[in-house]
């Protein structure tokens, strides 16, 4: 019982705030909806996790590059605007993937790294090749910091 409480609470809190973020309204009805939907989804998620016999693990490694990637969004926005004013076209680049960890956490690590890398308006991930350990990116203006953490 105790091993189910912490994951359920974390799921509930994350889902509650995700609902509030997506709805964009702060009123009593939406707060009640958020609590009900989050409780239902956290319960179903915990049930599915129990049936699948999967451990609840959140690795710290994917979050290491998050602050610098989010900071680069503003820099990349300026780069993208300047590039569009100059009417430049982008190019495709193949790089080695930084998220090539194998095993259970590898899929989530790669998915999170791809998500964070796609926040940049200057570079975005087109494809990930797990076998070769590479990632295909489209760069408007080549800038390695824009591609991180892909």
N, C-alpha and C positions, 0 to 999 in steps of 0.2 A: 504493500500500500504506500509506504513512504517513498519508494523510488518513482512513484507516479505523480506525487504532489508537485515537486519542483518543476518538472517539464510542463505539467498542466498549467501552472501559474505563469511560467514564462511564455507559453503559447498564448494564454488568455490575454496577458498584458500586450504582447506584440500584435495580436489580432484586433484587440480593442482599439489601439492607436492607429493601426492601419485602416480600420473602418472609418475612424474620425478624420483621418487624413484624406481618404478618398471621397467621403461625403462632402466635406468642406462646410458643414453647418454645425453650429454649437447650440443646440437646444435640447430640452429634456427628452423629447421623443427620440432623437438621434443617439443620445447617451444610453437610453434604454435598449434601442435596437443594437447598438454596439456591444453592450454587455451580453445580451441574449445570443447574438450571432457568435461572439467570441467564445462564450461558454460552450455553445453547441459545437463549434469547430474545434476547440481545444479538446473536448471530450471525444469526438470522433477521431481526431489525430492521435490522441493518447491510446485509444482502443486499437487503432491500426498499428501503432508502434508496438503495442503489446502482442498483438496477433502475429506480427512479422518478426517478433523477438529481436528488435533493433535497439541498440544502446543510444541514449540521448547524449550526443557529443557535439560541442561547438568548439572547433579548433581555433586557436588564436592566430595562426599563420596568415589566413586570408585577410585579416583586418589590419595587418602591418602597413600595407601600401595605401589604405583607404584615405588617411588625412592628406597625403601628398596628391593623390588622384583627384580628390575633391577640390583642393586648392588650384590644381591645373585647369579646372573647368573655366575659371575666369580668364586665365592667360590664353587658353585655347579659343575662347569666344572672341577675344581680340584678334588672334591669329586668323580665325575663320572669316571674320568680317573684313579684315585687310586683304585677305586672299580673294574673297568674292568681289571686292571693289576693283581689284586688279584683274579680275576674270581669269584666274588660274584654274586649271583642272587638276584633280588629285591623281594619285597613283596607288597601285596595289603593292604591298610589301609582305614578304614572308619572313617571319621571325621565329626564333625558338621560344616556346611557351615557358613562362616562368612557373606555371601551375601544372606540373607534370607528375604530381604525386600519385602513386598507384594505391589501390586498395579502396576500402569503403569511403574514406574521406576524400579520395581523389576527385570523384565526380562533383561533389559539392564545392570543393576547392576551385576546380576549373570553372564551374558555373558562376560562382561568386566573383572570381577574377575577371571573367568575361563581362559580367554585369557592370562592375566598377570601371573597367576599361571603356565601356560604351557610354559612360557619362560625358566623355570628352566630345565637344562638337568638332574637333579637328581630326580625330582618328576614331574609327570604330571597327569592331571585330566582324569579319565576314564569315569565317569558318575556322574551326579548330580541328586539327588532325591529331588524335590521341596517340595513334601508333607511331607517327613520325615525331611527335612532340613539338609540332609547329603550330603557328597561328597565322592566318591570312588576315591582314589589316588593310583598310583603305585610309590613306593619309591625304588630307587636303594640302597641307604643308608638312614635309617630313620633320618630325620632332619626336625624338625617342621618349621624352617625358610625357608626351600626350598619349602614348600607347600603353603606359604602365597601368595596371600590373599584368597586362595580357601576356 
